[in-house]
Amino acid sequence: MADDNKPVEPSAPPTGANPAATPHVQPKPGADEAATAKAAAATGAAPAGAAAHAKPAAPARPPAAPIPDLAGKTTNAASPGGAAARAATATAAKPATATATGRDPDDTSPLLTRRAWIGLAWGAFSAASAAALAASGRFMFPNVLNEPPQQFKAGFPNEYGMGVDERWKDKFGVWLIRVPEDVVQMASGFYALISTCTHLGCTPNYLSAENKFKCPCHGSGFRTTGINFEGPAPRPLERARVVLADDGQILVDKSRKFQYELGQWIDPEAFLKV
């Protein structure tokens, strides 16, 4: 403390200098530190005081060891770096596998890729839409049954012999029969039997050996006159209108029918006299 109170002696002027011309400047407290800091800033060096208070630098970490090339080598958990090598190999192989198969890295589907599933879904939706559209279009065009005409010309009377003629059965559903004497009209001529069973609407067959009509569905039997005699048929076959046309041909008209049980076979148009 005694030293701090001593007066500071002025430094001696340099040799050869005029003391009267060079005034003596007493340094201010802290001037040396400021000058030192400016000099350190100019040279890029840290001040002595800053260097004393700076934290020690962390020790440099050693560089990471490179991943060894394990191609063709076998590693296990007990060997050094075995787990790390397997992880590195799996990581490196995953993108390669994903690229080779066209899958996303996170797509684990065992059958199809996500893109394939999306394509399949869109395909199914498109097919269902097309089917619905086709069904709607088909609904706009309902089925139309083209029935044969109710009237037709069957040719001239001299083209037929006695008995059952089946030439118009398949096309018009009619048997044209010529008899020497009708059971009702008591005259020779033609009548047209409609080939529809009066039981449930099946088409009977003509059995020439037995000279009868036999229904294949339930066994109903009809004589050549059209009268039923066996099976479940409740009534005889119906006759169609038959007349001569203006040109002399036989005209058959199915739009007009005659029933035996109603006594309609005696109508002049139910039998063509020849």
C-alpha positions as YAML, in Angstrom:
chain: A
units: angstrom
residues:
- id: 1
  name: MET
  ca: [0.00, 0.00, 0.00]
- id: 2
  name: ALA
  ca: [2.89, 2.33, 0.68]
- id: 3
  name: ASP
  ca: [4.21, 1.75, -2.80]
- id: 4
  name: ASP
  ca: [0.88, 2.75, -4.35]
- id: 5
  name: ASN
  ca: [1.06, 6.23, -2.72]
- id: 6
  name: LYS
  ca: [4.53, 7.04, -4.06]
- id: 7
  name: PRO
  ca: [4.65, 9.75, -6.75]
- id: 8
  name: VAL
  ca: [5.51, 8.53, -10.20]
- id: 9
  name: GLU
  ca: [8.83, 9.91, -11.32]
- id: 10
  name: PRO
  ca: [8.90, 11.30, -14.80]
- id: 11
  name: SER
  ca: [10.93, 9.27, -17.23]
- id: 12
  name: ALA
  ca: [14.11, 10.74, -18.53]
- id: 13
  name: PRO
  ca: [13.90, 12.32, -21.93]
- id: 14
  name: PRO
  ca: [15.75, 10.56, -24.71]
- id: 15
  name: THR
  ca: [19.33, 11.55, -25.34]
- id: 16
  name: GLY
  ca: [19.72, 14.56, -27.60]
- id: 17
  name: ALA
  ca: [16.15, 15.68, -27.15]
- id: 18
  name: ASN
  ca: [15.22, 19.05, -25.94]
- id: 19
  name: PRO
  ca: [13.40, 18.73, -22.70]
- id: 20
  name: ALA
  ca: [11.79, 22.06, -23.12]
- id: 21
  name: ALA
  ca: [10.47, 21.16, -26.60]
- id: 22
  name: THR
  ca: [9.13, 17.69, -25.75]
- id: 23
  name: PRO
  ca: [6.44, 17.83, -23.16]
- id: 24
  name: HIS
  ca: [6.09, 14.91, -20.89]
- id: 25
  name: VAL
  ca: [2.73, 12.99, -21.12]
- id: 26
  name: GLN
  ca: [1.78, 10.97, -18.16]
- id: 27
  name: PRO
  ca: [0.07, 7.78, -19.17]
- id: 28
  name: LYS
  ca: [-3.49, 7.31, -18.08]
- id: 29
  name: PRO
  ca: [-4.51, 4.32, -16.10]
- id: 30
  name: GLY
  ca: [-5.45, 1.52, -18.46]
- id: 31
  name: ALA
  ca: [-3.77, 3.10, -21.43]
- id: 32
  name: ASP
  ca: [-1.37, 0.23, -21.77]
- id: 33
  name: GLU
  ca: [-4.19, -2.31, -21.87]
- id: 34
  name: ALA
  ca: [-6.05, -0.32, -24.54]
- id: 35
  name: ALA
  ca: [-2.95, -0.03, -26.68]
- id: 36
  name: THR
  ca: [-2.26, -3.69, -26.33]
- id: 37
  name: ALA
  ca: [-5.81, -4.57, -27.37]
- id: 38
  name: LYS
  ca: [-5.55, -2.34, -30.48]
- id: 39
  name: ALA
  ca: [-2.26, -3.92, -31.43]
- id: 40
  name: ALA
  ca: [-3.70, -7.40, -31.01]
- id: 41
  name: ALA
  ca: [-6.70, -6.52, -33.12]
- id: 42
  name: ALA
  ca: [-4.43, -5.22, -35.87]
- id: 43
  name: THR
  ca: [-2.28, -8.37, -35.90]
- id: 44
  name: GLY
  ca: [-5.17, -10.82, -35.37]
- id: 45
  name: ALA
  ca: [-3.78, -12.09, -32.05]
- id: 46
  name: ALA
  ca: [-5.95, -12.39, -28.97]
- id: 47
  name: PRO
  ca: [-5.22, -10.04, -26.13]
- id: 48
  name: ALA
  ca: [-3.40, -11.46, -23.20]
- id: 49
  name: GLY
  ca: [-6.33, -10.89, -20.87]
- id: 50
  name: ALA
  ca: [-8.82, -12.53, -23.31]
- id: 51
  name: ALA
  ca: [-6.51, -15.47, -23.73]
- id: 52
  name: ALA
  ca: [-6.39, -15.86, -19.98]
- id: 53
  name: HIS
  ca: [-10.21, -15.92, -19.66]
- id: 54
  name: ALA
  ca: [-10.97, -18.04, -22.83]
- id: 55
  name: LYS
  ca: [-12.30, -21.62, -22.33]
- id: 56
  name: PRO
  ca: [-10.00, -24.39, -23.33]
- id: 57
  name: ALA
  ca: [-10.86, -25.86, -26.79]
- id: 58
  name: ALA
  ca: [-12.53, -29.30, -26.89]
- id: 59
  name: PRO
  ca: [-10.23, -32.07, -27.99]
- id: 60
  name: ALA
  ca: [-10.68, -33.04, -31.65]
- id: 61
  name: ARG
  ca: [-12.64, -36.28, -32.28]
- id: 62
  name: PRO
  ca: [-10.90, -38.96, -34.17]
- id: 63
  name: PRO
  ca: [-12.28, -39.53, -37.73]
- id: 64
  name: ALA
  ca: [-14.93, -42.24, -38.11]
- id: 65
  name: ALA
  ca: [-13.63, -45.54, -39.23]
- id: 66
  name: PRO
  ca: [-14.71, -46.43, -42.81]
- id: 67
  name: ILE
  ca: [-17.29, -49.20, -43.30]
- id: 68
  name: PRO
  ca: [-15.38, -52.30, -44.31]
- id: 69
  name: ASP
  ca: [-16.20, -54.01, -47.60]
- id: 70
  name: LEU
  ca: [-18.04, -57.16, -46.52]
- id: 71
  name: ALA
  ca: [-18.83, -58.49, -49.98]
- id: 72
  name: GLY
  ca: [-18.29, -62.25, -49.90]
- id: 73
  name: LYS
  ca: [-17.45, -62.27, -46.18]
- id: 74
  name: THR
  ca: [-19.35, -63.73, -43.26]
- id: 75
  name: THR
  ca: [-19.93, -61.80, -40.07]
- id: 76
  name: ASN
  ca: [-21.67, -62.66, -36.85]
- id: 77
  name: ALA
  ca: [-22.73, -60.92, -33.70]
- id: 78
  name: ALA
  ca: [-19.56, -62.03, -31.86]
- id: 79
  name: SER
  ca: [-17.17, -60.63, -34.46]
- id: 80
  name: PRO
  ca: [-16.11, -56.99, -34.13]
- id: 81
  name: GLY
  ca: [-18.43, -54.76, -36.09]
- id: 82
  name: GLY
  ca: [-20.72, -57.67, -37.07]
- id: 83
  name: ALA
  ca: [-23.99, -55.96, -36.13]
- id: 84
  name: ALA
  ca: [-22.93, -52.68, -37.68]
- id: 85
  name: ALA
  ca: [-21.83, -54.47, -40.86]
- id: 86
  name: ARG
  ca: [-25.15, -56.26, -41.18]
- id: 87
  name: ALA
  ca: [-27.08, -53.03, -40.66]
- id: 88
  name: ALA
  ca: [-24.96, -51.27, -43.26]
- id: 89
  name: THR
  ca: [-25.43, -54.12, -45.73]
- id: 90
  name: ALA
  ca: [-29.22, -54.17, -45.19]
- id: 91
  name: THR
  ca: [-29.42, -50.41, -45.59]
- id: 92
  name: ALA
  ca: [-27.43, -50.51, -48.80]
- id: 93
  name: ALA
  ca: [-29.40, -53.47, -50.20]
- id: 94
  name: LYS
  ca: [-32.88, -52.04, -49.49]
- id: 95
  name: PRO
  ca: [-32.84, -49.27, -52.11]
- id: 96
  name: ALA
  ca: [-31.29, -51.63, -54.65]
- id: 97
  name: THR
  ca: [-34.04, -54.22, -54.09]
- id: 98
  name: ALA
  ca: [-36.74, -51.58, -54.22]
- id: 99
  name: THR
  ca: [-35.34, -50.29, -57.50]
- id: 100
  name: ALA
  ca: [-35.10, -53.76, -59.00]
- id: 101
  name: THR
  ca: [-38.67, -54.76, -58.11]
- id: 102
  name: GLY
  ca: [-40.30, -51.40, -58.75]
- id: 103
  name: ARG
  ca: [-41.67, -51.17, -55.18]
- id: 104
  name: ASP
  ca: [-41.64, -48.27, -52.83]
- id: 105
  name: PRO
  ca: [-39.22, -48.69, -49.91]
- id: 106
  name: ASP
  ca: [-42.13, -48.81, -47.44]
- id: 107
  name: ASP
  ca: [-44.31, -51.16, -49.52]
- id: 108
  name: THR
  ca: [-44.28, -54.58, -47.86]
- id: 109
  name: SER
  ca: [-47.16, -56.22, -49.78]
- id: 110
  name: PRO
  ca: [-46.22, -59.83, -50.59]
- id: 111
  name: LEU
  ca: [-48.26, -60.04, -53.83]
- id: 112
  name: LEU
  ca: [-48.68, -56.74, -55.66]
- id: 113
  name: THR
  ca: [-47.16, -53.33, -55.45]
- id: 114
  name: ARG
  ca: [-49.21, -50.33, -54.42]
- id: 115
  name: ARG
  ca: [-49.28, -49.11, -58.01]
- id: 116
  name: ALA
  ca: [-50.55, -52.52, -59.19]
- id: 117
  name: TRP
  ca: [-53.31, -52.50, -56.56]
- id: 118
  name: ILE
  ca: [-54.40, -49.02, -57.69]
- id: 119
  name: GLY
  ca: [-54.44, -50.14, -61.32]
- id: 120
  name: LEU
  ca: [-56.47, -53.22, -60.43]
- id: 121
  name: ALA
  ca: [-59.00, -51.14, -58.51]
- id: 122
  name: TRP
  ca: [-59.43, -48.69, -61.38]
- id: 123
  name: GLY
  ca: [-59.80, -51.56, -63.84]
- id: 124
  name: ALA
  ca: [-62.54, -53.18, -61.75]
- id: 125
  name: PHE
  ca: [-64.35, -49.87, -61.39]
- id: 126
  name: SER
  ca: [-64.18, -49.25, -65.15]
- id: 127
  name: ALA
  ca: [-65.49, -52.75, -65.92]
- id: 128
  name: ALA
  ca: [-68.40, -52.36, -63.48]
- id: 129
  name: SER
  ca: [-69.27, -48.97, -64.97]
- id: 130
  name: ALA
  ca: [-69.20, -50.36, -68.51]
- id: 131
  name: ALA
  ca: [-71.43, -53.30, -67.49]
- id: 132
  name: ALA
  ca: [-73.93, -50.96, -65.84]
- id: 133
  name: LEU
  ca: [-73.96, -48.72, -68.90]
- id: 134
  name: ALA
  ca: [-74.50, -51.70, -71.21]
- id: 135
  name: ALA
  ca: [-77.36, -52.97, -69.05]
- id: 136
  name: SER
  ca: [-78.97, -49.53, -69.12]
- id: 137
  name: GLY
  ca: [-78.66, -49.39, -72.89]
- id: 138
  name: ARG
  ca: [-80.10, -52.90, -73.24]
- id: 139
  name: PHE
  ca: [-83.05, -51.84, -71.09]
- id: 140
  name: MET
  ca: [-83.90, -49.18, -73.66]
- id: 141
  name: PHE
  ca: [-84.31, -51.86, -76.37]
- id: 142
  name: PRO
  ca: [-86.65, -54.58, -75.03]
- id: 143
  name: ASN
  ca: [-87.02, -57.98, -76.66]
- id: 144
  name: VAL
  ca: [-89.53, -58.14, -79.47]
- id: 145
  name: LEU
  ca: [-91.01, -61.48, -80.45]
- id: 146
  name: ASN
  ca: [-91.77, -61.51, -84.13]
- id: 147
  name: GLU
  ca: [-94.79, -63.76, -84.43]
- id: 148
  name: PRO
  ca: [-95.67, -65.25, -87.79]
- id: 149
  name: PRO
  ca: [-98.52, -63.59, -89.65]
- id: 150
  name: GLN
  ca: [-101.97, -64.70, -88.66]
- id: 151
  name: GLN
  ca: [-103.06, -65.11, -92.26]
- id: 152
  name: PHE
  ca: [-101.30, -67.00, -95.01]
- id: 153
  name: LYS
  ca: [-102.12, -68.65, -98.33]
- id: 154
  name: ALA
  ca: [-101.58, -72.40, -98.35]
- id: 155
  name: GLY
  ca: [-101.76, -73.04, -102.11]
- id: 156
  name: PHE
  ca: [-104.46, -74.53, -104.31]
- id: 157
  name: PRO
  ca: [-106.75, -77.38, -103.18]
- id: 158
  name: ASN
  ca: [-105.54, -79.77, -105.89]
- id: 159
  name: GLU
  ca: [-102.03, -79.66, -104.36]
- id: 160
  name: TYR
  ca: [-103.18, -81.71, -101.35]
- id: 161
  name: GLY
  ca: [-104.03, -85.36, -100.91]
- id: 162
  name: MET
  ca: [-106.19, -86.96, -98.28]
- id: 163
  name: GLY
  ca: [-104.92, -86.91, -94.72]
- id: 164
  name: VAL
  ca: [-102.76, -84.68, -92.51]
- id: 165
  name: ASP
  ca: [-100.33, -82.24, -94.16]
- id: 166
  name: GLU
  ca: [-97.56, -80.91, -91.88]
- id: 167
  name: ARG
  ca: [-95.88, -78.42, -94.21]
- id: 168
  name: TRP
  ca: [-97.24, -75.41, -92.26]
- id: 169
  name: LYS
  ca: [-96.73, -76.75, -88.72]
- id: 170
  name: ASP
  ca: [-93.27, -75.30, -88.01]
- id: 171
  name: LYS
  ca: [-93.78, -71.96, -89.74]
- id: 172
  name: PHE
  ca: [-97.39, -71.15, -88.87]
- id: 173
  name: GLY
  ca: [-98.40, -73.75, -86.24]
- id: 174
  name: VAL
  ca: [-101.20, -75.26, -88.34]
- id: 175
  name: TRP
  ca: [-102.04, -78.70, -89.71]
- id: 176
  name: LEU
  ca: [-104.07, -78.59, -92.90]
- id: 177
  name: ILE
  ca: [-106.19, -81.76, -93.14]
- id: 178
  name: ARG
  ca: [-108.23, -82.99, -96.09]
- id: 179
  name: VAL
  ca: [-110.97, -85.52, -95.37]
- id: 180
  name: PRO
  ca: [-113.58, -87.26, -97.52]
- id: 181
  name: GLU
  ca: [-116.24, -86.49, -94.92]
- id: 182
  name: ASP
  ca: [-116.12, -84.22, -91.89]
- id: 183
  name: VAL
  ca: [-117.61, -85.45, -88.60]
- id: 184
  name: VAL
  ca: [-119.58, -82.20, -88.23]
- id: 185
  name: GLN
  ca: [-120.11, -80.76, -91.73]
- id: 186
  name: MET
  ca: [-120.72, -84.18, -93.27]
- id: 187
  name: ALA
  ca: [-118.94, -83.10, -96.45]
- id: 188
  name: SER
  ca: [-115.53, -83.48, -98.09]
- id: 189
  name: GLY
  ca: [-113.06, -80.67, -97.80]
- id: 190
  name: PHE
  ca: [-110.39, -79.02, -95.60]
- id: 191
  name: TYR
  ca: [-110.08, -77.87, -92.02]
- id: 192
  name: ALA
  ca: [-107.10, -76.31, -90.25]
- id: 193
  name: LEU
  ca: [-106.15, -77.55, -86.77]
- id: 194
  name: ILE
  ca: [-104.04, -75.24, -84.59]
- id: 195
  name: SER
  ca: [-101.04, -77.20, -83.27]
- id: 196
  name: THR
  ca: [-101.35, -76.12, -79.62]
- id: 197
  name: CYS
  ca: [-102.28, -78.61, -76.93]
- id: 198
  name: THR
  ca: [-105.33, -77.50, -74.95]
- id: 199
  name: HIS
  ca: [-103.74, -78.75, -71.71]
- id: 200
  name: LEU
  ca: [-100.68, -76.55, -71.15]
- id: 201
  name: GLY
  ca: [-99.84, -75.26, -74.62]
- id: 202
  name: CYS
  ca: [-97.21, -77.75, -75.82]
- id: 203
  name: THR
  ca: [-97.00, -78.75, -79.49]
- id: 204
  name: PRO
  ca: [-98.27, -82.29, -80.20]
- id: 205
  name: ASN
  ca: [-96.68, -84.56, -82.78]
- id: 206
  name: TYR
  ca: [-98.52, -86.37, -85.53]
- id: 207
  name: LEU
  ca: [-98.06, -90.13, -85.33]
- id: 208
  name: SER
  ca: [-98.93, -91.42, -88.77]
- id: 209
  name: ALA
  ca: [-98.65, -95.08, -87.69]
- id: 210
  name: GLU
  ca: [-101.35, -94.54, -85.07]
- id: 211
  name: ASN
  ca: [-103.18, -91.86, -87.03]
- id: 212
  name: LYS
  ca: [-103.37, -89.46, -84.05]
- id: 213
  name: PHE
  ca: [-101.77, -86.38, -82.47]
- id: 214
  name: LYS
  ca: [-99.76, -87.05, -79.31]
- id: 215
  name: CYS
  ca: [-98.54, -84.36, -76.91]
- id: 216
  name: PRO
  ca: [-94.96, -85.07, -75.71]
- id: 217
  name: CYS
  ca: [-95.37, -83.08, -72.48]
- id: 218
  name: HIS
  ca: [-98.11, -84.90, -70.62]
- id: 219
  name: GLY
  ca: [-99.37, -87.57, -73.01]
- id: 220
  name: SER
  ca: [-102.58, -85.99, -74.25]
- id: 221
  name: GLY
  ca: [-103.94, -87.70, -77.38]
- id: 222
  name: PHE
  ca: [-106.14, -86.26, -80.14]
- id: 223
  name: ARG
  ca: [-107.73, -87.91, -83.14]
- id: 224
  name: THR
  ca: [-107.20, -86.49, -86.63]
- id: 225
  name: THR
  ca: [-110.51, -84.68, -86.25]
- id: 226
  name: GLY
  ca: [-108.98, -82.79, -83.31]
- id: 227
  name: ILE
  ca: [-111.14, -84.39, -80.63]
- id: 228
  name: ASN
  ca: [-109.25, -85.40, -77.46]
- id: 229
  name: PHE
  ca: [-109.53, -88.98, -76.25]
- id: 230
  name: GLU
  ca: [-106.64, -89.60, -73.83]
- id: 231
  name: GLY
  ca: [-104.46, -87.75, -71.36]
- id: 232
  name: PRO
  ca: [-105.14, -84.61, -69.34]
- id: 233
  name: ALA
  ca: [-106.24, -82.39, -72.23]
- id: 234
  name: PRO
  ca: [-109.65, -80.98, -71.19]
- id: 235
  name: ARG
  ca: [-111.02, -80.23, -74.66]
- id: 236
  name: PRO
  ca: [-110.39, -80.80, -78.40]
- id: 237
  name: LEU
  ca: [-107.90, -78.87, -80.51]
- id: 238
  name: GLU
  ca: [-109.10, -75.60, -81.98]
- id: 239
  name: ARG
  ca: [-109.81, -75.05, -85.65]
- id: 240
  name: ALA
  ca: [-108.76, -71.93, -87.61]
- id: 241
  name: ARG
  ca: [-110.75, -70.10, -90.25]
- id: 242
  name: VAL
  ca: [-110.20, -71.58, -93.71]
- id: 243
  name: VAL
  ca: [-111.71, -70.15, -96.94]
- id: 244
  name: LEU
  ca: [-110.86, -69.73, -100.59]
- id: 245
  name: ALA
  ca: [-109.08, -66.50, -101.51]
- id: 246
  name: ASP
  ca: [-109.92, -64.43, -104.60]
- id: 247
  name: ASP
  ca: [-107.16, -66.12, -106.60]
- id: 248
  name: GLY
  ca: [-108.47, -69.60, -105.75]
- id: 249
  name: GLN
  ca: [-105.88, -70.46, -103.10]
- id: 250
  name: ILE
  ca: [-106.65, -71.75, -99.64]
- id: 251
  name: LEU
  ca: [-106.53, -68.89, -97.11]
- id: 252
  name: VAL
  ca: [-105.93, -69.80, -93.45]
- id: 253
  name: ASP
  ca: [-106.69, -67.18, -90.79]
- id: 254
  name: LYS
  ca: [-105.49, -67.99, -87.24]
- id: 255
  name: SER
  ca: [-106.91, -64.79, -85.81]
- id: 256
  name: ARG
  ca: [-110.31, -66.45, -85.79]
- id: 257
  name: LYS
  ca: [-110.67, -69.74, -83.91]
- id: 258
  name: PHE
  ca: [-113.50, -72.23, -83.55]
- id: 259
  name: GLN
  ca: [-114.05, -74.51, -80.51]
- id: 260
  name: TYR
  ca: [-115.83, -77.86, -80.69]
- id: 261
  name: GLU
  ca: [-117.26, -77.73, -77.14]
- id: 262
  name: LEU
  ca: [-118.95, -74.45, -77.99]
- id: 263
  name: GLY
  ca: [-120.58, -75.85, -81.15]
- id: 264
  name: GLN
  ca: [-118.53, -73.56, -83.41]
- id: 265
  name: TRP
  ca: [-117.29, -76.22, -85.79]
- id: 266
  name: ILE
  ca: [-120.56, -75.99, -87.70]
- id: 267
  name: ASP
  ca: [-119.61, -72.48, -88.83]
- id: 268
  name: PRO
  ca: [-119.16, -72.37, -92.63]
- id: 269
  name: GLU
  ca: [-115.68, -70.80, -92.25]
- id: 270
  name: ALA
  ca: [-114.54, -73.59, -89.89]
- id: 271
  name: PHE
  ca: [-114.55, -76.02, -92.82]
- id: 272
  name: LEU
  ca: [-113.78, -75.51, -96.53]
- id: 273
  name: LYS
  ca: [-116.00, -77.66, -98.70]
- id: 274
  name: VAL
  ca: [-114.38, -78.83, -101.90]
...
